[in-house]
């Protein structure tokens, strides 16, 4: 399970699906943003295998200038819509 209904708080046992989904998201972001990305990491509690976590995938993307990614806003919006 990935995602929660708005306003819901729930901790779950770690699922392998989370890391696979995080890697898929990271791959899509790299395809879209290319060399604008300086670093990209799966972060937050779902990235830690040994603890219960919220089933929400958090990805941190480092860029030199936030304005550099604004030109990708529409493509990111289309591509990264929660499934």
Residue pairs with C-beta under 8 A, 6 or more apart in sequence:
1 12
1 15
1 17
1 55
2 17
2 18
2 21
2 55
2 56
2 57
3 55
3 56
3 82
4 10
4 54
4 55
4 56
9 54
10 54
10 55
11 52
11 53
11 54
12 52
12 53
12 54
12 55
13 52
14 46
14 48
14 49
14 50
14 51
14 52
14 53
15 55
18 46
18 47
18 53
18 55
18 57
19 42
19 47
21 57
22 42
22 46
22 47
22 57
22 59
23 42
25 57
25 59
25 80
26 40
26 42
26 59
28 79
28 80
29 37
29 40
29 59
29 61
29 76
29 80
30 37
30 40
32 72
32 75
32 76
32 79
33 61
33 63
33 69
33 72
36 63
36 68
36 69
36 72
37 61
37 62
37 63
38 62
38 63
38 64
39 60
39 61
39 62
40 59
40 60
40 61
40 62
41 47
41 59
41 60
42 57
42 58
42 59
43 58
43 59
43 60
44 53
44 54
44 56
44 57
44 58
45 51
45 52
45 53
45 54
46 53
46 54
46 55
46 56
46 57
46 58
47 58
61 69
63 69
69 76
